[in-house]
């Protein structure tokens, strides 16, 4: 008897999960929510706006390589400190040269 009750509870839970998924998906379609997976960006899903992504790509283009872990850490710290636009670019380049002076 307990096995039947637990099976029914699990079945109802799974059915409710599927219903909730489709309701959420429908709401996302109604409000045209952007899918973060579709962006082919190294920082997709982060708190970055288009301006920051352009600066990131400009830095990678100027350096001619992808940023390594330490350089990305510096970039994220500068964003958290509130730098944006060309100020972010200039400050990152200063930090980059300071990092690679050794």
N, CA, C and O atoms as a GROMACS GRO file, in nm:
protein
  408
    1UNK      N    1   0.081  -0.119   0.000
    1UNK     CA    2   0.000   0.000   0.000
    1UNK      C    3   0.086   0.126   0.000
    1UNK      O    4   0.060   0.222  -0.074
    2UNK      N    5   0.190   0.125   0.085
    2UNK     CA    6   0.280   0.241   0.092
    2UNK      C    7   0.352   0.262  -0.040
    2UNK      O    8   0.377   0.375  -0.082
    3UNK      N    9   0.386   0.152  -0.106
    3UNK     CA   10   0.454   0.160  -0.235
    3UNK      C   11   0.363   0.225  -0.339
    3UNK      O   12   0.409   0.304  -0.421
    4UNK      N   13   0.237   0.192  -0.337
    4UNK     CA   14   0.141   0.250  -0.431
    4UNK      C   15   0.125   0.399  -0.405
    4UNK      O   16   0.123   0.479  -0.499
    5UNK      N   17   0.114   0.436  -0.278
    5UNK     CA   18   0.098   0.578  -0.243
    5UNK      C   19   0.221   0.658  -0.285
    5UNK      O   20   0.209   0.767  -0.341
    6UNK      N   21   0.340   0.604  -0.257
    6UNK     CA   22   0.462   0.676  -0.295
    6UNK      C   23   0.474   0.685  -0.447
    6UNK      O   24   0.522   0.786  -0.499
    7UNK      N   25   0.432   0.582  -0.518
    7UNK     CA   26   0.434   0.586  -0.665
    7UNK      C   27   0.340   0.692  -0.719
    7UNK      O   28   0.373   0.763  -0.814
    8UNK      N   29   0.222   0.703  -0.659
    8UNK     CA   30   0.125   0.805  -0.700
    8UNK      C   31   0.180   0.945  -0.672
    8UNK      O   32   0.168   1.034  -0.756
    9UNK      N   33   0.241   0.964  -0.556
    9UNK     CA   34   0.298   1.094  -0.521
    9UNK      C   35   0.410   1.131  -0.618
    9UNK      O   36   0.417   1.245  -0.664
   10UNK      N   37   0.496   1.038  -0.650
   10UNK     CA   38   0.604   1.064  -0.746
   10UNK      C   39   0.547   1.095  -0.883
   10UNK      O   40   0.594   1.187  -0.950
   11UNK      N   41   0.446   1.020  -0.925
   11UNK     CA   42   0.383   1.045  -1.055
   11UNK      C   43   0.321   1.184  -1.062
   11UNK      O   44   0.338   1.255  -1.161
   12UNK      N   45   0.249   1.222  -0.958
   12UNK     CA   46   0.188   1.356  -0.955
   12UNK      C   47   0.295   1.464  -0.957
   12UNK      O   48   0.281   1.565  -1.025
   13UNK      N   49   0.403   1.442  -0.882
   13UNK     CA   50   0.513   1.539  -0.880
   13UNK      C   51   0.573   1.555  -1.019
   13UNK      O   52   0.597   1.668  -1.063
   14UNK      N   53   0.598   1.446  -1.088
   14UNK     CA   54   0.655   1.454  -1.223
   14UNK      C   55   0.561   1.525  -1.320
   14UNK      O   56   0.604   1.606  -1.401
   15UNK      N   57   0.433   1.494  -1.310
   15UNK     CA   58   0.335   1.560  -1.397
   15UNK      C   59   0.332   1.710  -1.370
   15UNK      O   60   0.328   1.790  -1.464
   16UNK      N   61   0.334   1.749  -1.243
   16UNK     CA   62   0.334   1.891  -1.209
   16UNK      C   63   0.462   1.960  -1.257
   16UNK      O   64   0.458   2.075  -1.301
   17UNK      N   65   0.575   1.890  -1.249
   17UNK     CA   66   0.701   1.948  -1.299
   17UNK      C   67   0.693   1.976  -1.448
   17UNK      O   68   0.736   2.082  -1.494
   18UNK      N   69   0.639   1.882  -1.523
   18UNK     CA   70   0.626   1.900  -1.668
   18UNK      C   71   0.531   2.016  -1.699
   18UNK      O   72   0.559   2.097  -1.787
   19UNK      N   73   0.421   2.023  -1.628
   19UNK     CA   74   0.325   2.132  -1.650
   19UNK      C   75   0.390   2.267  -1.619
   19UNK      O   76   0.376   2.362  -1.696
   20UNK      N   77   0.462   2.276  -1.507
   20UNK     CA   78   0.527   2.402  -1.470
   20UNK      C   79   0.634   2.441  -1.572
   20UNK      O   80   0.650   2.559  -1.601
   21UNK      N   81   0.706   2.343  -1.625
   21UNK     CA   82   0.806   2.373  -1.727
   21UNK      C   83   0.741   2.437  -1.849
   21UNK      O   84   0.787   2.540  -1.898
   22UNK      N   85   0.633   2.376  -1.897
   22UNK     CA   86   0.568   2.430  -2.017
   22UNK      C   87   0.502   2.565  -1.991
   22UNK      O   88   0.500   2.650  -2.080
   23UNK      N   89   0.449   2.586  -1.872
   23UNK     CA   90   0.393   2.718  -1.839
   23UNK      C   91   0.503   2.824  -1.837
   23UNK      O   92   0.483   2.934  -1.888
   24UNK      N   93   0.616   2.791  -1.779
   24UNK     CA   94   0.729   2.885  -1.777
   24UNK      C   95   0.782   2.911  -1.916
   24UNK      O   96   0.817   3.024  -1.950
   25UNK      N   97   0.789   2.807  -1.998
   25UNK     CA   98   0.837   2.822  -2.136
   25UNK      C   99   0.742   2.911  -2.216
   25UNK      O  100   0.786   2.995  -2.294
   26UNK      N  101   0.613   2.891  -2.195
   26UNK     CA  102   0.513   2.974  -2.264
   26UNK      C  103   0.526   3.120  -2.224
   26UNK      O  104   0.518   3.209  -2.309
   27UNK      N  105   0.546   3.146  -2.094
   27UNK     CA  106   0.564   3.284  -2.048
   27UNK      C  107   0.690   3.345  -2.107
   27UNK      O  108   0.691   3.463  -2.144
   28UNK      N  109   0.796   3.267  -2.116
   28UNK     CA  110   0.920   3.317  -2.176
   28UNK      C  111   0.899   3.353  -2.322
   28UNK      O  112   0.953   3.453  -2.370
   29UNK      N  113   0.821   3.274  -2.393
   29UNK     CA  114   0.792   3.305  -2.533
   29UNK      C  115   0.706   3.431  -2.545
   29UNK      O  116   0.726   3.512  -2.636
   30UNK      N  117   0.611   3.447  -2.455
   30UNK     CA  118   0.523   3.564  -2.459
   30UNK      C  119   0.605   3.692  -2.438
   30UNK      O  120   0.586   3.790  -2.510
   31UNK      N  121   0.696   3.691  -2.341
   31UNK     CA  122   0.775   3.810  -2.310
   31UNK      C  123   0.905   3.818  -2.389
   31UNK      O  124   0.985   3.909  -2.368
   32UNK      N  125   0.925   3.722  -2.480
   32UNK     CA  126   1.042   3.719  -2.568
   32UNK      C  127   1.173   3.730  -2.489
   32UNK      O  128   1.256   3.818  -2.516
   33UNK      N  129   1.190   3.642  -2.394
   33UNK     CA  130   1.311   3.638  -2.313
   33UNK      C  131   1.426   3.588  -2.399
   33UNK      O  132   1.412   3.488  -2.470
   34UNK      N  133   1.540   3.657  -2.393
   34UNK     CA  134   1.657   3.615  -2.470
   34UNK      C  135   1.715   3.488  -2.409
   34UNK      O  136   1.722   3.473  -2.287
   35UNK      N  137   1.755   3.398  -2.494
   35UNK     CA  138   1.816   3.273  -2.450
   35UNK      C  139   1.965   3.296  -2.433
   35UNK      O  140   2.034   3.322  -2.532
   36UNK      N  141   2.018   3.286  -2.311
   36UNK     CA  142   2.161   3.313  -2.291
   36UNK      C  143   2.251   3.210  -2.358
   36UNK      O  144   2.369   3.238  -2.380
   37UNK      N  145   2.198   3.094  -2.391
   37UNK     CA  146   2.280   2.990  -2.454
   37UNK      C  147   2.311   3.024  -2.598
   37UNK      O  148   2.413   2.980  -2.651
   38UNK      N  149   2.227   3.104  -2.663
   38UNK     CA  150   2.247   3.131  -2.805
   38UNK      C  151   2.364   3.226  -2.831
   38UNK      O  152   2.413   3.232  -2.944
   39UNK      N  153   2.409   3.299  -2.731
   39UNK     CA  154   2.520   3.391  -2.750
   39UNK      C  155   2.651   3.314  -2.753
   39UNK      O  156   2.677   3.233  -2.664
   40UNK      N  157   2.731   3.339  -2.853
   40UNK     CA  158   2.862   3.274  -2.862
   40UNK      C  159   2.966   3.370  -2.806
   40UNK      O  160   3.045   3.428  -2.881
   41UNK      N  161   2.965   3.385  -2.677
   41UNK     CA  162   3.054   3.479  -2.611
   41UNK      C  163   3.120   3.409  -2.493
   41UNK      O  164   3.057   3.328  -2.426
   42UNK      N  165   3.247   3.440  -2.467
   42UNK     CA  166   3.314   3.376  -2.354
   42UNK      C  167   3.257   3.418  -2.220
   42UNK      O  168   3.281   3.353  -2.118
   43UNK      N  169   3.182   3.526  -2.218
   43UNK     CA  170   3.126   3.574  -2.092
   43UNK      C  171   2.974   3.570  -2.093
   43UNK      O  172   2.909   3.645  -2.021
   44UNK      N  173   2.916   3.483  -2.174
   44UNK     CA  174   2.770   3.473  -2.182
   44UNK      C  175   2.714   3.432  -2.047
   44UNK      O  176   2.773   3.352  -1.975
   45UNK      N  177   2.602   3.486  -2.016
   45UNK     CA  178   2.537   3.453  -1.891
   45UNK      C  179   2.587   3.535  -1.774
   45UNK      O  180   2.534   3.523  -1.664
   46UNK      N  181   2.687   3.616  -1.794
   46UNK     CA  182   2.738   3.701  -1.689
   46UNK      C  183   2.657   3.829  -1.684
   46UNK      O  184   2.556   3.842  -1.754
   47UNK      N  185   2.700   3.923  -1.602
   47UNK     CA  186   2.626   4.048  -1.584
   47UNK      C  187   2.666   4.154  -1.685
   47UNK      O  188   2.644   4.272  -1.661
   48UNK      N  189   2.722   4.114  -1.797
   48UNK     CA  190   2.775   4.209  -1.893
   48UNK      C  191   2.669   4.258  -1.989
   48UNK      O  192   2.582   4.182  -2.031
   49UNK      N  193   2.678   4.384  -2.024
   49UNK     CA  194   2.592   4.439  -2.127
   49UNK      C  195   2.670   4.445  -2.258
   49UNK      O  196   2.785   4.401  -2.264
   50UNK      N  197   2.609   4.497  -2.362
   50UNK     CA  198   2.673   4.500  -2.494
   50UNK      C  199   2.800   4.583  -2.494
   50UNK      O  200   2.897   4.549  -2.561
   51UNK      N  201   2.800   4.693  -2.418
   51UNK     CA  202   2.917   4.780  -2.413
   51UNK      C  203   3.039   4.706  -2.358
   51UNK      O  204   3.149   4.717  -2.411
   52UNK      N  205   3.019   4.630  -2.252
   52UNK     CA  206   3.129   4.556  -2.191
   52UNK      C  207   3.176   4.445  -2.284
   52UNK      O  208   3.296   4.420  -2.294
   53UNK      N  209   3.083   4.379  -2.353
   53UNK     CA  210   3.122   4.275  -2.449
   53UNK      C  211   3.206   4.333  -2.562
   53UNK      O  212   3.302   4.270  -2.606
   54UNK      N  213   3.171   4.453  -2.609
   54UNK     CA  214   3.249   4.517  -2.715
   54UNK      C  215   3.390   4.549  -2.667
   54UNK      O  216   3.486   4.530  -2.741
   55UNK      N  217   3.402   4.599  -2.544
   55UNK     CA  218   3.534   4.629  -2.488
   55UNK      C  219   3.615   4.501  -2.473
   55UNK      O  220   3.734   4.498  -2.505
   56UNK      N  221   3.551   4.394  -2.426
   56UNK     CA  222   3.618   4.264  -2.410
   56UNK      C  223   3.672   4.216  -2.545
   56UNK      O  224   3.786   4.172  -2.555
   57UNK      N  225   3.587   4.224  -2.648
   57UNK     CA  226   3.630   4.180  -2.782
   57UNK      C  227   3.740   4.270  -2.836
   57UNK      O  228   3.831   4.222  -2.904
   58UNK      N  229   3.733   4.400  -2.808
   58UNK     CA  230   3.836   4.493  -2.853
   58UNK      C  231   3.971   4.461  -2.787
   58UNK      O  232   4.075   4.466  -2.852
   59UNK      N  233   3.967   4.428  -2.659
   59UNK     CA  234   4.090   4.391  -2.588
   59UNK      C  235   4.149   4.264  -2.647
   59UNK      O  236   4.269   4.258  -2.673
   60UNK      N  237   4.065   4.162  -2.669
   60UNK     CA  238   4.114   4.038  -2.728
   60UNK      C  239   4.171   4.062  -2.867
   60UNK      O  240   4.273   4.003  -2.904
   61UNK      N  241   4.106   4.148  -2.944
   61UNK     CA  242   4.152   4.178  -3.080
   61UNK      C  243   4.287   4.249  -3.076
   61UNK      O  244   4.376   4.218  -3.155
   62UNK      N  245   4.303   4.344  -2.984
   62UNK     CA  246   4.430   4.417  -2.975
   62UNK      C  247   4.543   4.327  -2.927
   62UNK      O  248   4.656   4.336  -2.976
   63UNK      N  249   4.513   4.241  -2.830
   63UNK     CA  250   4.617   4.152  -2.778
   63UNK      C  251   4.644   4.036  -2.873
   63UNK      O  252   4.752   3.976  -2.869
   64UNK      N  253   4.548   4.004  -2.958
   64UNK     CA  254   4.566   3.895  -3.054
   64UNK      C  255   4.552   3.758  -2.993
   64UNK      O  256   4.597   3.659  -3.051
   65UNK      N  257   4.491   3.751  -2.876
   65UNK     CA  258   4.473   3.622  -2.809
   65UNK      C  259   4.357   3.632  -2.711
   65UNK      O  260   4.311   3.741  -2.678
   66UNK      N  261   4.311   3.514  -2.667
   66UNK     CA  262   4.210   3.513  -2.562
   66UNK      C  263   4.276   3.544  -2.429
   66UNK      O  264   4.394   3.514  -2.409
   67UNK      N  265   4.202   3.605  -2.340
   67UNK     CA  266   4.256   3.638  -2.208
   67UNK      C  267   4.272   3.510  -2.127
   67UNK      O  268   4.187   3.421  -2.130
   68UNK      N  269   4.383   3.502  -2.053
   68UNK     CA  270   4.401   3.386  -1.966
   68UNK      C  271   4.324   3.410  -1.835
   68UNK      O  272   4.259   3.513  -1.819
   69UNK      N  273   4.333   3.317  -1.745
   69UNK     CA  274   4.253   3.321  -1.622
   69UNK      C  275   4.285   3.444  -1.539
   69UNK      O  276   4.194   3.511  -1.489
   70UNK      N  277   4.412   3.475  -1.523
   70UNK     CA  278   4.452   3.591  -1.442
   70UNK      C  279   4.404   3.722  -1.505
   70UNK      O  280   4.360   3.812  -1.435
   71UNK      N  281   4.415   3.731  -1.636
   71UNK     CA  282   4.371   3.852  -1.706
   71UNK      C  283   4.219   3.868  -1.697
   71UNK      O  284   4.169   3.980  -1.681
   72UNK      N  285   4.146   3.757  -1.708
   72UNK     CA  286   4.000   3.764  -1.693
   72UNK      C  287   3.963   3.807  -1.552
   72UNK      O  288   3.868   3.884  -1.532
   73UNK      N  289   4.037   3.758  -1.454
   73UNK     CA  290   4.010   3.796  -1.315
   73UNK      C  291   4.025   3.947  -1.297
   73UNK      O  292   3.942   4.011  -1.233
   74UNK      N  293   4.132   4.004  -1.356
   74UNK     CA  294   4.154   4.148  -1.349
   74UNK      C  295   4.039   4.221  -1.418
   74UNK      O  296   3.989   4.321  -1.367
   75UNK      N  297   3.996   4.171  -1.534
   75UNK     CA  298   3.887   4.232  -1.609
   75UNK      C  299   3.758   4.233  -1.526
   75UNK      O  300   3.690   4.335  -1.519
   76UNK      N  301   3.726   4.120  -1.462
   76UNK     CA  302   3.605   4.110  -1.381
   76UNK      C  303   3.612   4.206  -1.261
   76UNK      O  304   3.512   4.269  -1.226
   77UNK      N  305   3.729   4.215  -1.199
   77UNK     CA  306   3.745   4.304  -1.084
   77UNK      C  307   3.721   4.449  -1.126
   77UNK      O  308   3.655   4.524  -1.054
   78UNK      N  309   3.774   4.488  -1.241
   78UNK     CA  310   3.754   4.625  -1.289
   78UNK      C  311   3.606   4.653  -1.315
   78UNK      O  312   3.558   4.763  -1.288
   79UNK      N  313   3.534   4.555  -1.367
   79UNK     CA  314   3.390   4.572  -1.390
   79UNK      C  315   3.317   4.587  -1.257
   79UNK      O  316   3.228   4.672  -1.244
   80UNK      N  317   3.354   4.505  -1.160
   80UNK     CA  318   3.290   4.514  -1.029
   80UNK      C  319   3.318   4.648  -0.963
   80UNK      O  320   3.236   4.698  -0.886
   81UNK      N  321   3.435   4.708  -0.992
   81UNK     CA  322   3.468   4.839  -0.936
   81UNK      C  323   3.392   4.951  -1.005
   81UNK      O  324   3.395   5.065  -0.959
   82UNK      N  325   3.324   4.920  -1.115
   82UNK     CA  326   3.239   5.019  -1.179
   82UNK      C  327   3.294   5.081  -1.305
   82UNK      O  328   3.234   5.175  -1.358
   83UNK      N  329   3.406   5.033  -1.355
   83UNK     CA  330   3.462   5.088  -1.478
   83UNK      C  331   3.377   5.044  -1.597
   83UNK      O  332   3.333   4.930  -1.604
   84UNK      N  333   3.355   5.136  -1.691
   84UNK     CA  334   3.279   5.108  -1.812
   84UNK      C  335   3.342   5.181  -1.930
   84UNK      O  336   3.416   5.278  -1.911
   85UNK      N  337   3.311   5.135  -2.050
   85UNK     CA  338   3.354   5.203  -2.172
   85UNK      C  339   3.504   5.212  -2.188
   85UNK      O  340   3.578   5.120  -2.152
   86UNK      N  341   3.549   5.324  -2.241
   86UNK     CA  342   3.692   5.342  -2.268
   86UNK      C  343   3.772   5.350  -2.138
   86UNK      O  344   3.891   5.318  -2.138
   87UNK      N  345   3.710   5.392  -2.030
   87UNK     CA  346   3.780   5.393  -1.902
   87UNK      C  347   3.816   5.250  -1.861
   87UNK      O  348   3.926   5.225  -1.813
   88UNK      N  349   3.724   5.158  -1.881
   88UNK     CA  350   3.750   5.016  -1.854
   88UNK      C  351   3.863   4.966  -1.942
   88UNK      O  352   3.952   4.895  -1.895
   89UNK      N  353   3.860   5.004  -2.069
   89UNK     CA  354   3.963   4.961  -2.164
   89UNK      C  355   4.101   5.012  -2.120
   89UNK      O  356   4.196   4.935  -2.113
   90UNK      N  357   4.110   5.142  -2.092
   90UNK     CA  358   4.238   5.202  -2.053
   90UNK      C  359   4.290   5.142  -1.923
   90UNK      O  360   4.408   5.110  -1.911
   91UNK      N  361   4.201   5.128  -1.825
   91UNK     CA  362   4.242   5.073  -1.696
   91UNK      C  363   4.288   4.928  -1.711
   91UNK      O  364   4.385   4.887  -1.647
   92UNK      N  365   4.218   4.849  -1.794
   92UNK     CA  366   4.259   4.711  -1.814
   92UNK      C  367   4.396   4.705  -1.879
   92UNK      O  368   4.480   4.624  -1.840
   93UNK      N  369   4.419   4.790  -1.980
   93UNK     CA  370   4.549   4.788  -2.047
   93UNK      C  371   4.661   4.826  -1.951
   93UNK      O  372   4.770   4.770  -1.959
   94UNK      N  373   4.635   4.921  -1.861
   94UNK     CA  374   4.735   4.955  -1.758
   94UNK      C  375   4.764   4.833  -1.671
   94UNK      O  376   4.880   4.800  -1.646
   95UNK      N  377   4.658   4.767  -1.625
   95UNK     CA  378   4.676   4.649  -1.541
   95UNK      C  379   4.743   4.535  -1.617
   95UNK      O  380   4.823   4.460  -1.560
   96UNK      N  381   4.712   4.522  -1.745
   96UNK     CA  382   4.772   4.417  -1.828
   96UNK      C  383   4.923   4.439  -1.838
   96UNK      O  384   5.002   4.346  -1.822
   97UNK      N  385   4.963   4.564  -1.866
   97UNK     CA  386   5.106   4.593  -1.878
   97UNK      C  387   5.176   4.577  -1.743
   97UNK      O  388   5.290   4.532  -1.737
   98UNK      N  389   5.108   4.613  -1.636
   98UNK     CA  390   5.166   4.597  -1.502
   98UNK      C  391   5.182   4.448  -1.471
   98UNK      O  392   5.281   4.407  -1.410
   99UNK      N  393   5.085   4.367  -1.514
   99UNK     CA  394   5.090   4.223  -1.489
   99UNK      C  395   5.205   4.157  -1.564
   99UNK      O  396   5.268   4.064  -1.514
  100UNK      N  397   5.232   4.206  -1.686
  100UNK     CA  398   5.333   4.142  -1.771
  100UNK      C  399   5.466   4.216  -1.773
  100UNK      O  400   5.548   4.192  -1.861
  101UNK      N  401   5.489   4.306  -1.677
  101UNK     CA  402   5.616   4.377  -1.669
  101UNK      C  403   5.727   4.287  -1.618
  101UNK      O  404   5.844   4.307  -1.652
  102UNK      N  405   5.694   4.191  -1.538
  102UNK     CA  406   5.796   4.108  -1.472
  102UNK      C  407   5.886   4.043  -1.571
  102UNK      O  408   5.977   3.970  -1.532
   0.00000   0.00000   0.00000
